[in-house]
Amino acid sequence: MAPKRVDIEPLGEHALLLRLGDAIDTGINARVHAVGRRIAVLAPAWLRDIVPAYASLALFIDPEAFPATADPLDTARRWLLQQALDDDHDDTPPERLVEIPVLYGDADGPDLDAVAAHAGLSPAQVIERHAAGDYVVAMLGFAPGFPYLLGLDPTLATPRLQTPRTRVAAGSVGIGGAQTGVYPRPGPGGWNIIGRTSAVLFDPLRASPSLLLPGDRVRFRPVDVLP
């Protein structure tokens, strides 16, 4: 078996970046979340935040939490390396499943027909395949609460728009390349919009502002009317 890749590099003065790969890959991403869960459980006093991406983890540290004689980044780097190489953690993803209602097509999904034409499918088949996916939140990014989801049916992969829209409605469900995601707020965007949800993906007043968290499973449920 090939050795696991682990690269650690400084990310500014008070953070480290742990790289576990360099590709959008479900196996690498699962390992990112497994290592992240392990670190979150251990929660050393110097750890301020963990930010997972597709193939990396950013660790933000509090240098004041280390002894005066310690080098904060070096101490954190050696501890992090141990956690990343430890095979004794559970790689099984958590069972938190979030179901999101989606109204597909028409004004709520202006690019559904274009995605169908690109895939050589009917709009109904695109909806069926998109809603059949068992997705994982690989990471949050672009905007607060925006989930990048792995698990899209390969036949639905569609290039981003050549000219991004200046405004995409909140709740818009889109496809960009081999990924699908949901716009949490109005703003510009270049993904193909195939539907819309009424689910509020980000609310700063909630105890957990983001509806979806890295590692969550997501299912889309087609509806005729949004709740």
The 8 nearest C-alpha neighbors of each residue, nearest first, counted from 0:
[[1, 2, 3, 4, 86, 84, 26, 27],
 [2, 0, 3, 4, 5, 20, 19, 84],
 [3, 1, 4, 0, 5, 84, 19, 86],
 [4, 2, 5, 1, 84, 19, 0, 20],
 [3, 5, 19, 2, 20, 6, 18, 1],
 [6, 4, 19, 18, 3, 7, 17, 83],
 [7, 5, 18, 17, 4, 19, 8, 16],
 [8, 6, 17, 16, 18, 5, 15, 76],
 [7, 9, 16, 15, 10, 6, 17, 18],
 [10, 8, 15, 11, 14, 16, 7, 12],
 [11, 9, 14, 15, 16, 8, 12, 13],
 [10, 12, 13, 9, 14, 15, 8, 16],
 [11, 13, 14, 10, 9, 72, 15, 62],
 [12, 14, 60, 11, 59, 62, 61, 10],
 [15, 13, 59, 10, 58, 60, 11, 12],
 [14, 16, 9, 10, 58, 8, 57, 17],
 [17, 15, 57, 8, 7, 56, 10, 9],
 [16, 18, 7, 56, 55, 6, 57, 15],
 [19, 17, 55, 6, 20, 5, 54, 7],
 [18, 20, 5, 4, 54, 55, 17, 6],
 [21, 19, 54, 18, 22, 4, 27, 55],
 [20, 22, 54, 23, 19, 18, 55, 53],
 [23, 21, 24, 20, 54, 53, 27, 28],
 [24, 22, 53, 25, 54, 21, 28, 27],
 [23, 25, 27, 26, 22, 28, 53, 54],
 [24, 26, 28, 27, 29, 23, 149, 150],
 [27, 25, 29, 28, 24, 30, 31, 23],
 [28, 26, 30, 24, 29, 25, 54, 31],
 [27, 29, 31, 25, 53, 30, 26, 54],
 [30, 28, 26, 32, 31, 27, 25, 33],
 [29, 31, 33, 27, 28, 32, 34, 26],
 [32, 30, 28, 34, 29, 33, 35, 55],
 [31, 33, 35, 29, 30, 34, 36, 214],
 [32, 34, 30, 36, 90, 35, 31, 29],
 [35, 33, 37, 31, 32, 36, 83, 30],
 [34, 36, 32, 38, 33, 37, 31, 39],
 [37, 35, 39, 33, 38, 34, 32, 40],
 [36, 38, 34, 40, 35, 39, 33, 41],
 [37, 39, 41, 35, 40, 36, 42, 34],
 [38, 40, 42, 36, 37, 41, 35, 49],
 [41, 39, 37, 42, 38, 36, 35, 43],
 [40, 42, 38, 39, 43, 37, 36, 44],
 [43, 41, 39, 40, 38, 44, 46, 45],
 [44, 42, 45, 46, 41, 38, 39, 40],
 [45, 43, 46, 42, 64, 47, 61, 65],
 [44, 46, 61, 64, 60, 43, 47, 62],
 [47, 45, 60, 43, 44, 48, 59, 61],
 [48, 46, 60, 59, 61, 45, 49, 58],
 [47, 49, 59, 46, 58, 50, 60, 57],
 [48, 50, 58, 57, 51, 59, 56, 35],
 [49, 51, 57, 56, 48, 58, 52, 138],
 [52, 50, 56, 55, 138, 57, 49, 31],
 [51, 53, 138, 55, 54, 56, 137, 50],
 [54, 52, 28, 137, 23, 55, 138, 51],
 [53, 55, 20, 19, 28, 52, 27, 21],
 [56, 54, 18, 52, 17, 19, 51, 53],
 [57, 55, 51, 17, 50, 16, 52, 58],
 [56, 58, 16, 50, 49, 15, 17, 51],
 [59, 57, 49, 15, 14, 48, 16, 56],
 [60, 58, 14, 48, 47, 13, 46, 57],
 [61, 59, 46, 47, 45, 13, 14, 62],
 [60, 62, 45, 63, 64, 47, 46, 13],
 [63, 61, 64, 71, 65, 60, 13, 45],
 [62, 64, 61, 65, 66, 45, 67, 71],
 [63, 65, 45, 62, 61, 44, 66, 60],
 [66, 64, 63, 62, 71, 69, 67, 45],
 [67, 65, 69, 68, 64, 63, 70, 71],
 [66, 68, 69, 65, 70, 63, 64, 71],
 [67, 69, 66, 70, 65, 71, 74, 63],
 [70, 68, 66, 67, 71, 65, 74, 73],
 [69, 71, 73, 72, 74, 68, 65, 67],
 [72, 70, 74, 62, 73, 69, 75, 65],
 [73, 71, 75, 74, 70, 76, 13, 15],
 [72, 74, 76, 70, 75, 71, 77, 69],
 [75, 73, 71, 77, 76, 72, 70, 78],
 [74, 76, 78, 72, 73, 77, 79, 71],
 [75, 77, 73, 79, 74, 78, 72, 80],
 [78, 76, 80, 74, 79, 75, 73, 81],
 [79, 77, 75, 81, 80, 76, 74, 82],
 [80, 78, 76, 82, 81, 77, 75, 83],
 [81, 79, 83, 77, 82, 78, 76, 84],
 [80, 82, 78, 79, 84, 83, 85, 77],
 [83, 81, 79, 85, 80, 84, 78, 34],
 [82, 84, 80, 81, 85, 34, 79, 5],
 [85, 83, 81, 82, 80, 86, 3, 5],
 [84, 86, 82, 87, 83, 81, 88, 80],
 [87, 85, 88, 84, 83, 89, 82, 90],
 [88, 86, 85, 89, 84, 90, 82, 37],
 [89, 87, 86, 90, 37, 85, 33, 34],
 [88, 90, 91, 33, 87, 92, 86, 37],
 [89, 91, 33, 92, 88, 30, 29, 32],
 [92, 90, 89, 93, 33, 29, 94, 88],
 [93, 91, 90, 94, 214, 29, 33, 32],
 [94, 92, 95, 91, 215, 214, 216, 96],
 [93, 95, 96, 92, 216, 215, 91, 214],
 [96, 94, 215, 93, 216, 97, 214, 217],
 [95, 97, 216, 217, 94, 215, 98, 218],
 [96, 98, 217, 216, 218, 99, 95, 215],
 [97, 99, 218, 217, 219, 96, 100, 220],
 [98, 100, 219, 220, 218, 101, 97, 198],
 [101, 99, 220, 196, 219, 221, 222, 98],
 [102, 100, 196, 221, 195, 222, 220, 103],
 [101, 103, 222, 194, 195, 221, 223, 196],
 [104, 102, 194, 108, 193, 101, 107, 195],
 [103, 105, 108, 194, 107, 111, 193, 109],
 [106, 104, 108, 107, 109, 103, 111, 194],
 [107, 105, 109, 108, 104, 194, 103, 195],
 [108, 106, 194, 195, 105, 104, 109, 103],
 [193, 109, 107, 104, 194, 192, 105, 106],
 [108, 110, 106, 105, 111, 192, 104, 107],
 [111, 109, 192, 113, 193, 191, 112, 108],
 [110, 112, 193, 114, 113, 108, 104, 109],
 [113, 111, 115, 114, 110, 122, 116, 109],
 [112, 114, 116, 110, 115, 111, 117, 191],
 [115, 113, 117, 111, 112, 116, 118, 110],
 [116, 114, 120, 112, 118, 122, 113, 117],
 [115, 117, 119, 113, 118, 114, 112, 120],
 [118, 116, 114, 115, 119, 113, 157, 120],
 [119, 117, 115, 120, 116, 154, 155, 114],
 [120, 118, 116, 117, 115, 121, 114, 154],
 [121, 119, 115, 118, 124, 116, 122, 125],
 [120, 122, 124, 123, 115, 125, 119, 116],
 [123, 121, 125, 115, 124, 112, 111, 126],
 [122, 124, 126, 121, 125, 127, 120, 115],
 [125, 123, 127, 121, 126, 122, 120, 128],
 [126, 124, 122, 128, 123, 127, 129, 115],
 [127, 125, 123, 129, 124, 128, 130, 122],
 [126, 128, 124, 130, 125, 129, 131, 123],
 [129, 127, 131, 125, 130, 126, 124, 132],
 [128, 130, 126, 131, 127, 132, 125, 151],
 [129, 131, 219, 127, 128, 132, 126, 220],
 [132, 130, 128, 129, 127, 133, 219, 218],
 [133, 131, 130, 129, 134, 150, 151, 128],
 [134, 132, 218, 150, 217, 131, 216, 135],
 [135, 133, 150, 217, 216, 149, 132, 148],
 [134, 136, 216, 149, 148, 215, 137, 214],
 [135, 137, 148, 213, 214, 215, 138, 147],
 [136, 138, 148, 147, 213, 53, 135, 149],
 [139, 137, 52, 213, 147, 136, 146, 51],
 [140, 138, 146, 145, 144, 147, 213, 137],
 [139, 141, 142, 145, 143, 138, 146, 144],
 [140, 142, 145, 143, 139, 144, 146, 147],
 [141, 143, 145, 140, 144, 183, 139, 184],
 [144, 142, 145, 140, 201, 141, 183, 139],
 [143, 145, 209, 201, 200, 139, 183, 146],
 [144, 146, 139, 142, 140, 143, 183, 182],
 [147, 145, 139, 180, 136, 148, 138, 144],
 [146, 148, 180, 138, 137, 136, 139, 179],
 [149, 147, 136, 179, 135, 137, 180, 134],
 [150, 148, 135, 134, 151, 178, 137, 136],
 [149, 151, 134, 133, 132, 152, 148, 135],
 [150, 152, 149, 153, 178, 132, 177, 179],
 [151, 153, 154, 155, 150, 128, 132, 129],
 [154, 152, 155, 156, 151, 177, 150, 157],
 [153, 155, 152, 156, 118, 151, 157, 119],
 [156, 154, 153, 152, 118, 157, 151, 114],
 [155, 157, 177, 176, 153, 154, 158, 174],
 [156, 158, 176, 155, 175, 114, 159, 174],
 [159, 157, 176, 175, 160, 156, 190, 191],
 [158, 160, 175, 190, 189, 176, 191, 161],
 [159, 161, 189, 162, 163, 190, 158, 191],
 [160, 162, 159, 163, 189, 158, 190, 164],
 [161, 163, 160, 164, 189, 159, 188, 165],
 [164, 162, 189, 188, 160, 161, 165, 187],
 [165, 163, 166, 188, 187, 189, 162, 167],
 [164, 166, 187, 163, 186, 188, 167, 189],
 [167, 165, 187, 186, 164, 185, 168, 188],
 [166, 168, 186, 185, 187, 188, 164, 169],
 [169, 167, 185, 171, 170, 166, 184, 186],
 [168, 170, 184, 185, 183, 182, 171, 167],
 [169, 171, 196, 195, 182, 183, 181, 197],
 [170, 172, 195, 182, 181, 169, 168, 194],
 [173, 171, 181, 194, 195, 192, 180, 193],
 [172, 174, 192, 191, 190, 180, 179, 193],
 [173, 175, 179, 191, 190, 178, 176, 180],
 [176, 174, 190, 159, 178, 158, 157, 179],
 [175, 177, 158, 157, 156, 178, 159, 174],
 [178, 176, 156, 175, 151, 153, 157, 179],
 [179, 177, 175, 176, 174, 148, 151, 149],
 [178, 180, 174, 148, 173, 175, 147, 151],
 [179, 181, 147, 146, 173, 148, 172, 174],
 [180, 182, 172, 171, 170, 183, 145, 173],
 [181, 183, 170, 171, 169, 184, 145, 172],
 [184, 182, 200, 169, 170, 145, 201, 144],
 [185, 183, 169, 182, 186, 168, 170, 201],
 [186, 184, 169, 168, 167, 166, 183, 187],
 [185, 187, 166, 167, 184, 188, 165, 168],
 [188, 186, 165, 166, 164, 167, 163, 189],
 [189, 187, 163, 164, 190, 167, 186, 165],
 [188, 190, 163, 160, 159, 164, 191, 162],
 [189, 191, 175, 159, 174, 173, 188, 160],
 [190, 192, 173, 174, 110, 175, 193, 159],
 [193, 191, 173, 110, 108, 172, 194, 109],
 [108, 194, 192, 111, 110, 173, 104, 103],
 [195, 193, 103, 108, 107, 172, 102, 104],
 [194, 196, 171, 170, 172, 101, 102, 107],
 [197, 195, 101, 170, 198, 100, 102, 171],
 [196, 198, 170, 225, 199, 226, 195, 100],
 [199, 197, 196, 200, 99, 170, 100, 210],
 [200, 198, 201, 197, 183, 202, 210, 170],
 [199, 201, 210, 183, 209, 144, 198, 202],
 [202, 200, 209, 144, 208, 199, 183, 210],
 [201, 203, 208, 204, 205, 209, 200, 199],
 [204, 202, 208, 205, 201, 207, 209, 206],
 [203, 205, 202, 208, 206, 207, 201, 209],
 [206, 204, 208, 207, 203, 202, 209, 201],
 [205, 207, 208, 204, 203, 202, 209, 210],
 [206, 208, 205, 209, 210, 203, 202, 204],
 [209, 207, 202, 203, 205, 201, 206, 210],
 [210, 208, 201, 144, 211, 207, 200, 202],
 [211, 209, 200, 201, 208, 212, 199, 207],
 [212, 210, 209, 215, 200, 213, 146, 144],
 [211, 213, 215, 214, 209, 136, 210, 139],
 [214, 212, 136, 138, 215, 137, 139, 211],
 [213, 215, 136, 135, 32, 137, 212, 216],
 [216, 214, 136, 213, 95, 135, 212, 96],
 [215, 217, 135, 96, 134, 95, 97, 136],
 [218, 216, 97, 134, 96, 98, 135, 133],
 [217, 219, 98, 133, 99, 134, 97, 220],
 [220, 218, 99, 130, 98, 100, 101, 221],
 [219, 221, 100, 101, 99, 130, 222, 218],
 [222, 220, 101, 100, 102, 219, 130, 103],
 [223, 221, 102, 224, 101, 100, 220, 225],
 [222, 224, 102, 225, 221, 103, 101, 100],
 [225, 223, 222, 226, 102, 101, 221, 100],
 [224, 226, 197, 102, 222, 223, 196, 100],
 [225, 224, 197, 100, 198, 196, 222, 223]]
